[in-house]
Structures are given as C-alpha cells and as structure tokens.
C-alpha cells in the first residue's frame, strides 16, 4: 500500500475498521498525525543512582586521603 493511497489499494479490514475517508486522499506534505514514544526509565535511573553512589563514595575516600596526607606531611615538616 502506498502512502496517501486510495481505499481500493488498502486492505479490506483496514477500510472496514476506519472507513474510506480517514487517511486517504491526503496530499504529500500534509501532516496527518504525530507519533509519541514513551518508555519506562526506572531501570536506567536505578543503574545511574548506583553508579552515582559508587562515584561519590570513591571521591569522598580520595578527598579524605588527600586531606590526611596533607595534614600528616604538614605536621612532619614543622
């Protein structure tokens, strides 16, 4: 079936369900409908939260070690 075709080109079940006017006899360039796609993001958000917690924990440990090293060597130099 071609886009913007006639009812005779369409499957009979489609014409029976939607009629012989809807979607037919459209001109090229006419906007007939918009498509909206949705998907659940809970799984991806849960993965990102876990990754964020690991990254934040590692940065906290590195920062704490850096502070310890700075104060340890500062005390050793004085």
N, C-alpha and C positions, 0 to 999 in steps of 0.2 A: 504494500500500500504506500503510495506516495504521500508525502506531507501536503496538506491543503488539497486533497483529492476530492472526489465526489462519492456519494453514498454507494454507487454501484461498484466502486473499487474496494470498499471496506467489507470486512467480514459481516455476514448477516446478523450474527449475535450482537455485534457492536451497534449496528444500526437499530436493532430491536430494543436494545437497552437504552441508548441515548437519543434515538430519533435521527431523522435525516437532515436536521438543520445545524445542530451543535457541532462545531469543529470543521464543518465542510464549507466550501466556497470562500475560504479565507484567502486574503491576498498575501503574497510573500512580503514579510516585514511586519505584518500585524502581530501584536503581542496577544497571545491567547491566554496564557497562564504563567504563573511563576512557580518555581519549584523550591521548596524549603526542605532542607535536610537537617534532622536533629539526631543526636546520638548521646547516649549516657556517658558522662565523664567521671563517674565515681571511681572507677578502677584506676584511671590515669591520675586523678587527683590524689588518690591514696598512695600510688607509687611516688609521686612528686613530694608528698609530705614526708615519706620515709627517707627519700634522698636528701631532702632539706634538713631533716633531723640529724642524719649522719654527717652532712657537711657542716652544720652548725656545731655539732659536738667536736669534730676534728679541729675546727677553727678555735674553739674555746680551749682545747687542750694545747694547741700550738701557742696561743696567746699566753696561757698560764705558764708554759715552759719558758717562753721568751722573757716574761716578767721575772720568773725565778732566776734565770741565767743572768739577767741584768743586775738584779739586786745581789746575787751571790758574788759576781765578779767585782761589783762596786765596793762591797764590803771587804774583799780580798785586797783591793788596791789601796784602800785607805790605811 
